[in-house]
Amino acid sequence: MTVSQDKTQLNNHGLGLNSVDPEVFAIIERENQRQKDNIELIASANFVSRAVLEATGSILTNKVAEGYPGRRYFSGCENIDELENLAISRAKELFGAAHANLEPYTGSQANHAVYLTVLKPGDRILGMDLGHGGHLSHGAKFTMTGKIYDCHFYKVDPQTERLDYDQILAQAQEIRPKLIIAGASSYPRIIDFQRFREIADQVGAYLLADIAHISGLVAAGLHPSPVPHAHFVTTSTQKTMRGPRSGMILLGEHSAPEFARKIDSAVFPGVQGAVHVHAIAAKAVMLKEAMSDSFAAYQRQNLENSRILAEDLKSRGFRLVSGGTDNHLMLLDLTEKGITGKEAEDRLASVRITVNKNLLPYDSQKPTVCSGIRVGTSAITSRGFGFEEIHCIAELIDKMLSSEPTVNTIAKVQDEVSRLSKNLGLKPRPSRTAFKLTFS
C-alpha cells in the first residue's frame, strides 16, 4: 500500500455511508421506505425511539470491554462501567429484580447462559412445544439446545387451546426435568408463573421464565411478573420493550444470592465474549423510557388495539386460537378460509401488510406452510394506530383472506394501506401515544 493510498483509506473514516458504500446506503434507504409504507403486524417487530437509535449507532461501538464493571480485562473502561451500572440499576428498579445482567447479545443467548448455569449435557428440559407457541431456543431438536440436552415438551389443551397446568404437572412428575421453561413466542394468553413455580418445586426443577414477547407488558404492570417466582427470567429487548436487538437476565431476591455470580460467569466468558457496549447504552435508554407514564400508556393502548383487532376479526368469521387474546398477539386459524398460512402471508405482503405464517396447535401442515398466521399490534401502536385504524386493518385482512382477491380489490387495499401510512401521526387523538416514528 502506498502512502497516498493509506491516507485515502484513513480519510474515509470521515465520510458518510452514502459516500463510502452507496450500495449499502441504497438498501437501507429502501428498507426505510418499506417501513414507512408497510403496515407491520409481525408480533416480534417494533420501532425504537430516536434516542435508542442514536445510542445504538453511537461511538460506543469503538470501545472493547470484557468482563463486568470493576472487573474488566481491558483498561479505559471507566465510562463503560458507569454506563453498565446505570443500565443495571434501571433494570432492577423497573422489574423489581435483585440482580440484572444486561450483557447477553440476544434473548436466546440469555437462555443458553441459564442452561450453562444449572444443566449438564443430557439433563432434561421441559418447555413449550414449538408448534404450540414455544421458541426454538427452548429445545427444538435441530437447535444447539436440542442437541445437547434431553428436551421434552408440553402442549396446550386440544379443546381450550390454553395451558393445562394440571397436565403439565403430571408430565413433569413423569419425566422429572432438571429445568422447566415457562414462556412462549406465540401464545396469546396470560401465563401463570406462580403456578409454574409450584410445579417446578413439586418435581425439584429449576424454573426459567422467558418473557421475550411480554416483557414490556410486565414492565408496565399489565401482565403478572415472573420475577418473584422464577429462578431465572430472560428476555429479548426489541419486542414490546422497544429497545435494541439484544437480551437481558433478571434474578429475584430469592435466587440472586445463589445464582448472581454463576449467571454472570455463564454469560461471560461462558457463552460470549466482549460486551456490545453500544447495545448496553441503548438498553439503558430503553429502560428509562419504560419507566415513563407514556410507556405505560403505550402498552395499555397496545393491549386495547390487540383486543379490538381480535374481536373485529372474529366478527368477520376468523377463528382465533384459544378464542382471543390477553396480550399483544393473536393466532388466526385459516383452515376454514381455505388457505394456508404461507398463502395468507404472501397475499398480505402483496398489499404491504406484513405478518408471519405460524404453526397452530396440533397443526397438520409443515412449518414452511402452516395453517395460520400470527398477528401483533406492538409496532402499529408505536406508529400511532388507534381504534379507527384497527377496524380498517381488520377489514383489509378480511378482503385479502376471506376469498380470492380480485385485481380491483388488491388495488383498493393497496390504496388504503398507503392512506393509513401517510396519515400516521398527523391526527393526534387521546387514544394515541406521543411516540414518534424514528424515521419520519
C-alpha positions in Angstrom: 0.0 0.0 0.0 1.4 3.4 -1.0 1.4 6.4 1.4 -1.3 8.1 -0.7 -3.5 5.0 -0.7 -3.0 4.8 3.1 -4.1 8.4 3.5 -7.1 7.9 1.4 -8.2 4.9 3.5 -7.8 6.8 6.7 -9.7 9.8 5.3 -12.6 7.5 4.6 -13.3 7.4 8.3 -14.7 10.9 8.0 -17.1 10.2 5.1 -20.7 9.2 5.4 -22.2 5.9 4.4 -23.5 7.2 1.1 -20.0 8.2 0.0 -18.2 5.1 1.3 -20.7 2.5 0.3 -23.6 3.7 -1.8 -24.9 0.2 -2.4 -25.5 -0.4 1.3 -26.8 3.1 1.7 -29.4 2.4 -1.1 -30.5 -0.8 0.5 -31.0 0.9 3.9 -32.9 3.7 2.2 -35.2 1.1 0.5 -35.8 -0.5 3.9 -36.5 2.9 5.4 -39.2 3.4 2.8 -40.6 -0.1 3.2 -41.0 0.5 6.9 -42.8 3.8 6.2 -45.1 2.3 3.6 -45.9 -1.1 5.2 -48.4 -1.9 8.0 -46.2 -4.0 10.3 -48.2 -6.8 12.1 -45.3 -9.2 12.9 -45.7 -9.7 16.7 -42.0 -9.6 17.4 -41.4 -6.3 15.5 -41.4 -2.8 16.8 -39.9 0.7 16.3 -37.3 2.2 18.6 -37.2 5.8 19.5 -34.7 8.3 18.1 -32.8 8.2 21.4 -32.5 4.4 21.3 -31.4 4.6 17.7 -28.8 7.2 18.5 -27.3 5.2 21.3 -27.2 2.0 19.2 -25.3 3.8 16.5 -23.0 5.8 18.8 -19.2 5.8 19.0 -19.5 3.3 21.9 -19.2 0.7 19.2 -15.5 1.6 19.1 -14.8 0.5 22.7 -13.7 -3.0 23.5 -14.7 -4.2 27.0 -14.7 -7.7 28.6 -16.0 -8.7 32.0 -18.1 -6.6 34.3 -17.9 -3.2 35.9 -14.9 -3.0 38.2 -13.6 -6.3 36.8 -12.7 -5.6 33.2 -10.0 -7.3 31.2 -9.1 -4.1 29.3 -8.3 -0.6 30.6 -10.1 2.6 29.7 -13.5 1.3 30.8 -14.3 3.9 33.5 -17.1 5.4 31.3 -18.3 2.0 30.3 -18.5 0.9 33.9 -20.6 3.9 34.8 -22.9 3.2 31.8 -23.4 -0.5 32.5 -24.0 0.1 36.2 -26.7 2.7 35.3 -28.4 0.2 33.0 -28.3 -2.5 35.7 -29.8 -0.2 38.3 -32.6 0.8 35.9 -33.4 -2.8 35.1 -33.5 -3.8 38.7 -35.8 -0.9 39.6 -38.1 -1.4 36.6 -38.6 -5.1 37.1 -38.2 -5.3 40.9 -35.2 -7.6 40.5 -32.3 -8.1 42.9 -29.8 -8.8 40.1 -29.7 -8.0 36.4 -27.3 -8.9 33.6 -27.5 -6.7 30.6 -24.7 -8.3 28.5 -26.5 -11.1 26.6 -26.4 -10.4 22.9 -29.9 -11.8 22.4 -32.7 -13.4 24.3 -31.6 -16.8 23.0 -28.1 -16.1 24.3 -29.6 -15.3 27.7 -31.4 -18.7 27.7 -28.1 -20.5 26.8 -26.5 -18.8 29.8 -29.2 -20.2 32.1 -28.7 -23.7 30.7 -25.0 -23.4 31.3 -25.6 -22.3 34.8 -27.7 -25.2 36.0 -27.6 -28.0 33.4 -25.1 -30.6 32.2 -25.2 -32.3 28.8 -28.0 -34.8 28.7 -30.1 -33.2 31.5 -33.8 -33.0 30.9 -35.7 -29.8 30.0 -39.5 -29.4 29.8 -40.6 -26.5 27.7 -43.5 -25.5 25.5 -43.8 -27.3 22.2 -42.7 -25.2 19.2 -45.9 -25.8 17.4 -47.9 -24.8 20.4 -46.3 -21.5 21.0 -42.8 -22.2 22.2 -39.5 -20.9 21.0 -36.6 -22.5 19.1 -34.2 -21.9 22.0 -36.4 -23.9 24.3 -35.2 -27.2 22.9 -36.2 -27.7 19.3 -34.4 -30.9 18.2 -32.4 -29.1 15.4 -31.0 -26.4 17.7 -28.0 -26.5 19.9 -30.3 -26.8 22.9 -32.0 -29.8 21.4 -28.7 -31.5 20.5 -27.1 -31.0 24.0 -30.0 -31.6 26.3 -32.8 -34.2 26.7 -35.7 -31.9 25.7 -39.4 -32.7 26.3 -42.4 -30.5 25.6 -45.8 -29.7 27.0 -48.7 -28.7 24.8 -51.9 -26.7 25.1 -55.2 -28.4 25.8 -56.8 -29.6 22.5 -60.2 -28.2 23.4 -59.4 -24.8 25.1 -56.0 -24.3 23.3 -54.7 -22.9 26.6 -52.1 -24.2 29.0 -53.4 -27.0 31.2 -51.3 -26.7 34.4 -52.5 -30.0 35.9 -51.4 -31.8 32.7 -48.0 -30.0 32.8 -47.6 -31.1 36.4 -48.4 -34.7 35.5 -45.9 -34.6 32.6 -43.2 -33.1 34.9 -43.8 -35.8 37.5 -43.3 -38.4 34.8 -40.1 -37.1 33.2 -38.6 -35.3 36.2 -36.9 -32.4 34.3 -34.0 -30.5 35.8 -35.3 -27.3 34.2 -38.8 -26.1 33.3 -39.3 -23.3 30.8 -42.3 -21.0 31.1 -42.7 -18.7 28.2 -43.7 -18.5 24.5 -43.3 -16.8 21.2 -46.9 -17.3 20.0 -49.1 -17.9 23.0 -51.9 -15.3 23.3 -53.0 -15.8 26.9 -51.7 -14.9 30.4 -49.1 -17.2 31.7 -49.4 -18.2 35.4 -45.8 -18.1 36.6 -46.7 -18.7 40.2 -48.4 -22.0 39.1 -45.3 -22.9 37.1 -43.1 -22.4 40.2 -45.4 -24.7 42.2 -45.0 -27.3 39.5 -41.2 -26.9 39.5 -41.0 -27.2 43.3 -43.1 -30.4 43.3 -40.6 -32.1 40.9 -37.4 -30.5 42.2 -36.8 -28.5 39.0 -35.4 -25.0 38.3 -37.8 -22.6 36.6 -36.8 -20.3 33.7 -39.4 -17.7 32.7 -38.7 -16.4 29.1 -40.7 -13.2 28.7 -39.1 -12.1 25.4 -42.5 -11.2 24.0 -44.3 -9.8 27.0 -41.5 -8.0 29.0 -42.9 -4.6 28.0 -46.3 -5.6 29.3 -44.7 -6.9 32.5 -42.7 -3.7 32.9 -46.0 -1.7 32.6 -47.8 -3.9 35.2 -50.1 -5.3 32.6 -49.0 -8.9 32.8 -48.1 -10.8 36.1 -44.4 -10.7 36.7 -42.3 -13.8 36.9 -39.5 -12.2 38.9 -40.9 -13.1 42.3 -41.4 -16.7 41.2 -38.9 -18.0 38.6 -35.3 -18.8 39.4 -34.3 -17.1 36.2 -36.0 -14.6 34.0 -34.8 -13.9 30.5 -36.0 -11.5 27.8 -35.1 -10.0 24.5 -35.3 -6.2 24.4 -36.6 -5.4 21.0 -40.2 -6.6 21.0 -42.6 -5.0 23.4 -39.7 -3.2 25.2 -39.0 -1.1 22.1 -35.2 -1.4 22.6 -32.2 -2.6 20.6 -31.9 -6.2 19.3 -30.4 -7.7 22.5 -31.1 -9.6 25.7 -31.3 -9.4 29.5 -31.3 -11.7 32.5 -33.1 -10.9 35.8 -33.0 -12.6 39.2 -35.4 -12.1 42.1 -34.4 -11.7 45.7 -35.0 -15.5 46.3 -32.5 -16.6 43.6 -29.9 -13.8 43.4 -27.8 -14.9 46.4 -27.3 -18.4 44.9 -27.1 -17.6 41.2 -25.9 -14.0 40.6 -22.2 -14.7 40.2 -22.9 -18.0 38.4 -25.2 -16.4 35.8 -22.6 -13.7 35.2 -19.9 -16.2 34.6 -22.2 -18.2 32.3 -22.8 -15.1 30.2 -19.1 -14.1 30.2 -16.9 -16.0 29.5 -19.4 -18.9 29.3 -21.4 -18.2 26.1 -20.0 -15.0 24.7 -17.1 -12.6 24.6 -16.7 -8.8 24.6 -19.6 -6.6 25.7 -21.6 -4.8 22.9 -21.2 -1.5 24.7 -23.4 0.4 22.2 -26.3 -2.1 23.0 -25.8 -1.6 26.7 -26.3 2.2 26.1 -29.4 1.6 24.0 -30.8 -0.7 26.7 -30.2 1.9 29.4 -32.2 4.4 27.3 -34.9 1.8 26.7 -35.2 1.2 30.4 -35.5 4.9 31.2 -38.2 5.2 28.5 -40.0 2.2 30.0 -40.2 3.9 33.4 -42.3 6.7 31.9 -46.0 7.3 32.0 -46.1 7.5 28.2 -44.7 3.9 28.0 -47.4 2.6 30.3 -50.0 4.4 28.2 -48.4 2.9 25.1 -48.7 -0.6 26.5 -52.3 0.0 27.6 -53.1 1.1 24.0 -51.2 -1.9 22.7 -53.4 -4.3 24.6 -56.6 -2.4 23.7 -55.6 -2.4 20.0 -55.0 -6.1 20.2 -58.3 -6.8 21.9 -60.2 -4.7 19.3 -58.5 -6.3 16.4 -59.2 -9.8 17.7 -62.9 -9.1 18.2 -63.2 -7.4 14.9 -61.6 -10.3 13.1 -63.8 -12.8 14.9 -66.9 -10.8 13.9 -65.7 -11.3 10.3 -65.6 -15.0 10.6 -62.0 -15.7 11.5 -61.3 -18.3 14.1 -58.7 -17.3 16.7 -56.7 -19.9 18.6 -58.0 -20.0 22.2 -60.8 -17.7 21.2 -59.0 -14.4 21.5 -56.0 -12.8 23.2 -54.8 -11.4 26.6 -51.7 -9.8 25.2 -50.3 -8.1 22.1 -50.7 -11.0 19.7 -53.2 -13.4 18.3 -53.2 -16.6 16.1 -55.6 -16.8 13.2 -56.6 -20.3 12.1 -57.2 -20.1 8.3 -58.4 -23.6 7.8 -62.0 -22.6 7.3 -60.9 -19.9 4.9 -59.4 -22.5 2.6 -55.9 -21.0 2.5 -52.6 -21.8 4.3 -50.6 -19.5 6.4 -48.0 -19.2 3.7 -50.6 -18.2 1.1 -52.1 -15.6 3.6 -48.6 -14.2 4.3 -48.0 -13.8 0.6 -51.4 -12.2 -0.1 -51.0 -9.7 2.6 -47.4 -8.9 1.7 -48.6 -8.1 -1.9 -50.5 -5.2 -0.4 -47.8 -4.2 2.1 -49.3 -5.7 5.2 -46.6 -7.8 7.0 -47.5 -10.9 9.0 -45.8 -14.2 9.5 -47.1 -17.7 8.8 -47.4 -19.7 12.0 -48.0 -23.2 13.1 -51.2 -23.8 15.1 -51.6 -26.3 18.0 -51.9 -29.8 16.5 -51.2 -28.4 13.0 -51.2 -30.9 10.2 -49.2 -28.6 7.8 -45.5 -28.4 7.5 -43.6 -25.5 9.3 -42.9 -24.0 5.9 -46.6 -23.9 5.1 -48.6 -23.7 8.4 -52.3 -23.4 8.9 -52.3 -20.0 10.4 -50.7 -16.6 10.8 -49.5 -14.7 13.8 -50.7 -11.1 14.1 -49.4 -8.5 16.6 -50.1 -4.9 17.4 -46.9 -3.6 19.1 -45.4 -2.0 16.0 -48.6 -0.3 14.7 -49.4 1.0 18.2 -45.9 2.6 18.3 -46.7 4.3 14.9 -49.9 5.8 16.4 -52.6 3.5 15.3 -55.9 3.9 17.2 -59.3 2.4 17.1 -60.3 3.7 13.7 -57.2 2.3 12.0 -57.6 -1.0 13.8 -61.1 -1.5 12.4 -59.7 -0.6 9.0 -56.9 -3.2 9.2 -59.4 -5.9 10.1 -61.4 -5.0 7.0 -58.3 -5.1 4.8 -57.3 -8.5 6.2 -60.8 -9.8 5.6 -60.8 -8.5 1.9 -57.5 -10.3 1.2 -58.0 -13.6 3.0 -61.7 -14.4 3.1 -61.9 -15.0 -0.7 -59.6 -14.8 -3.7 -59.0 -11.1 -4.1 -59.6 -9.6 -7.5 -57.2 -7.2 -9.2 -59.6 -4.4 -8.3 -59.7 -5.4 -4.6 -55.9 -5.6 -4.4 -55.6 -2.1 -5.9 -58.1 -0.7 -3.4 -56.5 -2.4 -0.5 -53.1 -1.0 -1.6 -54.5 2.5 -1.8 -56.0 2.2 1.7 -52.6 1.0 3.1 -51.0 4.0 1.5 -53.6 6.3 3.0 -53.1 4.8 6.5 -49.3 5.0 6.3 -49.2 8.6 5.1 -51.7 9.9 7.7 -50.0 8.4 10.7 -49.1 11.0 13.3 -50.9 13.8 11.5 -54.2 13.5 13.5 -53.3 13.1 17.2 -56.0 11.6 19.3 -56.5 10.9 23.0 -56.2 7.2 22.3 -52.8 7.5 20.8 -49.4 7.9 22.4 -47.0 10.7 21.7 -44.5 8.2 20.3 -43.0 9.5 17.0 -41.6 7.2 14.3 -37.8 7.4 14.3 -37.5 7.7 10.5 -40.3 10.2 9.9 
